[in-house]
Amino acid sequence: MAVLLAGLAIFPATAAADEPMAGWWSKLNAGVVPPPNPPDVGEGKLLVDGASYDEEESWAAVAAFSLPLPEGAAPHSVALKMTSTPAMTPASEFPVACRLVRVVAWVENGTWAERPEADCSAGSRGTSGGAGLLRLWDLEDFVRDGRLEVVLVPGGPGRYVLEPPDPGSLTLSFPPTTTTSSTTTTTFVSSDTTSFRSGPSFTAGAPLLPTQPPVTAAPAPQDTSGNLPAAAASFPRPDPVDSTRMRVYMVVALLALAGFTWARHSATALDEGSPEGGAKAP
C-alpha cells in the first residue's frame, strides 16, 4: 500500500551532511496558534500517534529522522528508545517506517500541512528491540544521498513517544571485499551502543578471561594385582655388535686355552722320553 503525505514547500530543507536531524508534526497544529507540546513529549522527543495504518485520516502525529552514514555503508537496522508507550493489547501495532521523499523543515510539533512527504509502498513495521527499544529493520531502500531518511507513521492503535536515534544506534553492513583466496565476504559492523543484554563491564587493558591455575596431572593408578607392567617385565635386547664381539673373545680364549693345554702336554711327553726323565731298566 502506498501512502503519500503531501508537502507544500517547493524547495525542501536539507540536513547537514554530518548532522542528525529529526522532527515531528501534529494534526492539532493547524498553523494558526501552535498548541503546546503534550506533557510527556519534552523537547527533543518524537511523537507518533494514530488509530490505523490504513486510514491516514486517523493519524494524529507523525515523526521523521535523517542520519548520516559512513561512506559505502548500508543500514541494516536502527533502534529508538521508547519513553512512553500505549497499554499493549492484541490490536496494538508498532509504528511503520516509510521512505522519506521530502521535508519542508525539521521542526518539533510542526503544522500538519507541512508534514513530510513519504512513500510507504515498501514500509517496514517496527518490532520490539527489548529494554524499551523500537527496532526498525530492512532499511537498505531508505538511503538517499548518503543518509538514512525515515518517516514514522502509526502502524495501528497506539501512541508512542520516542527519542530520536543517533548514528551509534545503527547496525551497518559494508560492500563485499575480496580476500587473497579470491573469496568474497561481507562484513557486518555494528555501532549500536545500546546493549540488549546485561553483563559485566571490563576495564580497558584487563584480560577478558580470568587466569586459569596450572593443571596438575593426576598420579597414575597403582596396580595391586602383583603383575609387572609390560615395560618392567621386558629386558632390553643386547646389541648385535656386542654379541659378536663376545663370541670372538670366547673363541680366542678357547683357542688360547687349547694351545696352552697342548703345549703343556707336549712338554710333559718330552720330559718322560728324556734320559733323565726316562724309565730305568730293571
C-alpha positions in Angstrom: 0.0 0.0 0.0 1.3 3.4 -0.9 0.5 6.4 1.3 1.6 9.9 0.2 1.9 12.7 2.7 1.7 16.0 0.7 4.3 18.7 1.5 3.7 22.3 0.4 7.2 23.6 0.1 8.8 23.8 -3.4 12.4 23.8 -2.0 12.6 21.3 0.9 15.1 21.9 3.7 18.1 19.6 3.7 20.1 18.3 6.6 23.8 19.0 7.1 25.9 16.2 5.7 27.3 15.1 9.1 24.4 16.2 11.4 21.5 14.0 12.5 18.1 15.6 12.1 14.6 14.8 13.5 11.2 16.3 13.9 7.5 15.5 14.4 4.3 17.0 13.1 0.9 17.2 14.9 -2.6 17.2 13.4 -3.6 19.6 16.2 -1.3 22.2 14.8 -3.3 23.9 12.1 -0.8 26.7 11.7 -2.8 29.4 13.4 -1.9 29.2 17.1 0.6 26.4 17.7 -0.6 24.1 20.5 1.8 23.3 23.4 3.6 20.0 23.4 1.9 17.2 25.3 3.2 16.9 28.8 5.1 13.7 28.1 6.6 14.9 24.8 9.5 17.0 26.0 12.0 19.0 23.9 13.9 16.8 21.6 11.4 13.9 21.7 9.3 12.5 18.8 5.6 11.6 18.8 3.8 9.0 16.6 0.1 8.7 17.3 -2.8 7.2 15.4 -5.5 4.6 15.2 -5.0 2.8 11.9 -2.2 2.4 9.4 -4.6 2.1 6.5 -6.6 5.2 7.4 -4.5 8.3 7.1 -7.3 10.5 8.5 -6.9 8.6 11.8 -3.3 9.8 12.2 -2.7 12.4 14.9 1.1 12.7 14.7 4.0 11.5 12.5 7.7 11.8 13.0 10.8 11.6 10.8 14.6 11.5 11.2 17.7 11.6 9.0 21.1 10.1 9.9 24.4 10.4 8.1 26.0 7.1 7.1 29.7 6.2 6.7 30.9 6.1 3.1 29.8 2.8 1.4 27.8 1.6 4.4 24.2 0.3 4.1 21.9 0.4 7.1 20.7 -2.9 8.4 18.6 -1.7 11.4 18.3 1.2 13.8 17.0 1.5 17.4 14.9 4.2 19.0 14.2 4.4 22.7 10.5 4.4 23.6 9.9 6.8 26.6 6.1 6.3 26.5 4.1 3.5 25.0 0.4 2.6 25.0 -1.1 -0.1 27.1 -0.3 -3.0 24.8 -3.3 -5.0 23.5 -3.6 -7.7 20.8 -4.7 -4.9 18.5 -1.6 -2.7 19.2 0.9 -2.3 16.4 4.3 -0.6 16.4 4.9 2.3 14.1 5.8 1.7 10.4 8.9 3.1 8.8 8.4 4.7 5.4 10.8 6.2 2.9 11.3 10.0 3.3 10.6 11.7 0.0 10.7 15.4 1.0 10.6 17.5 4.1 9.7 21.2 4.5 11.7 21.8 7.7 12.9 19.9 10.6 10.7 21.1 13.5 9.1 19.9 16.6 5.3 20.0 16.8 5.1 21.2 13.2 2.0 22.0 11.3 0.1 19.2 9.8 0.0 20.8 6.4 3.8 20.8 6.3 4.3 17.2 7.5 6.9 15.3 5.4 6.1 13.5 2.2 6.7 9.8 2.4 6.4 6.7 0.4 5.1 3.7 2.3 4.9 1.3 -0.6 7.7 -0.7 1.0 7.1 0.2 4.6 8.9 -1.7 7.4 7.0 -2.3 10.6 8.9 -1.8 13.8 9.5 -4.5 16.3 10.4 -4.6 20.0 14.1 -4.5 20.5 14.0 -5.2 24.2 14.9 -2.9 27.0 12.3 -0.3 25.9 13.6 -0.1 22.3 11.8 0.2 19.0 13.8 -1.6 16.3 13.4 -0.9 12.6 14.7 -3.4 10.0 15.3 -3.7 6.3 16.3 -0.1 5.7 18.5 -0.5 2.6 15.9 1.2 0.4 15.6 4.2 2.8 19.0 5.7 1.9 19.3 8.9 -0.1 22.5 11.0 -0.7 24.4 9.1 1.9 21.8 9.4 4.6 19.2 7.2 6.2 15.9 9.1 5.9 12.8 7.6 7.5 9.2 8.8 8.2 7.4 7.0 11.1 3.7 6.7 10.7 1.2 4.9 13.0 1.0 1.2 12.4 -2.3 0.8 14.3 -3.9 1.9 17.5 -1.2 3.4 19.8 0.7 6.5 20.9 4.5 6.3 21.0 6.9 8.9 22.5 10.4 8.3 21.2 13.9 9.6 21.5 15.5 10.4 18.1 18.1 7.8 17.1 21.8 8.7 16.8 24.4 7.2 14.5 25.6 4.9 17.3 22.2 3.1 17.3 22.7 1.9 13.7 23.7 -1.6 12.6 25.6 -1.3 9.3 26.8 -3.6 6.5 29.5 -2.8 4.1 30.1 -3.9 0.4 31.8 -7.3 -0.1 35.6 -7.3 0.0 37.8 -9.8 -1.9 40.4 -11.7 0.2 43.7 -13.2 -1.0 42.0 -16.5 -1.5 39.6 -15.0 -4.1 36.6 -15.5 -1.8 34.0 -12.8 -1.3 32.9 -12.0 2.2 30.5 -9.4 3.7 31.5 -7.7 6.9 28.7 -6.6 9.3 29.8 -3.8 11.7 27.5 -2.8 14.5 27.9 0.6 16.1 24.9 0.1 18.3 25.9 1.4 21.7 22.7 0.1 23.3 23.2 -3.2 24.9 20.3 -5.7 24.7 21.9 -8.0 27.3 23.1 -7.1 30.8 26.6 -8.2 31.6 29.8 -7.3 33.4 31.8 -4.3 32.4 35.5 -4.7 31.6 38.4 -2.4 32.3 40.5 -1.4 29.3 43.6 -3.4 29.1 42.4 -6.1 31.5 42.1 -9.7 30.4 38.6 -10.6 29.5 39.0 -14.1 30.9 40.3 -15.0 34.4 43.8 -16.6 34.6 43.4 -20.3 34.9 45.5 -22.1 37.6 48.1 -24.6 36.3 46.6 -28.0 35.8 48.4 -30.7 37.9 48.3 -34.2 36.3 46.7 -36.8 38.5 49.1 -39.6 39.7 48.9 -42.8 37.7 46.8 -45.5 39.4 48.7 -48.2 41.3 48.5 -51.7 40.1 47.7 -54.0 43.1 47.4 -57.2 41.0 51.1 -58.1 41.5 51.8 -58.2 37.8 54.6 -56.2 36.5 53.8 -53.7 33.7 55.0 -54.7 30.3 57.8 -52.2 30.4 59.2 -53.6 33.7 58.8 -57.3 32.6 60.8 -57.0 29.4 64.5 -56.7 29.2 66.4 -54.7 26.6 67.7 -56.7 23.7 71.5 -57.0 23.5 73.4 -55.1 20.9 74.2 -57.4 18.0 77.8 -55.9 17.7 78.4 -56.6 21.4 77.2 -60.2 21.0 79.6 -60.8 18.0 82.5 -59.3 19.9 81.8 -61.5 22.9 81.7 -64.6 20.7 85.1 -63.7 19.2 86.6 -63.2 22.7 85.2 -66.6 23.8 86.7 -68.3 20.7 90.1 -66.7 21.2 90.0 -67.7 24.8 89.2 -71.3 24.0 91.9 -71.4 21.4 94.4 -69.9 23.8 93.4 -72.5 26.4 93.7 -75.3 23.9 97.1 -74.1 22.8 98.2 -73.9 26.4 96.9 -77.4 27.1 98.7 -78.8 24.1 102.0 -77.1 24.9 101.8 -78.4 28.4 101.1 -81.9 27.2 104.0 -81.8 24.7 106.3 -80.6 27.4 105.3 -83.5 29.7 105.8 -86.1 26.9 109.3 -84.8 26.2 110.3 -85.0 29.8 109.2 -88.5 30.1 111.2 -89.6 26.9 114.5 -87.9 28.0 117.4 -90.0 29.7 116.8 -88.0 32.9 113.2 -88.5 32.8 113.0 -91.9 31.1 112.2 -95.2 32.7 115.0 -97.1 34.4 115.9 -100.6 33.2 115.0 -103.4 35.6 
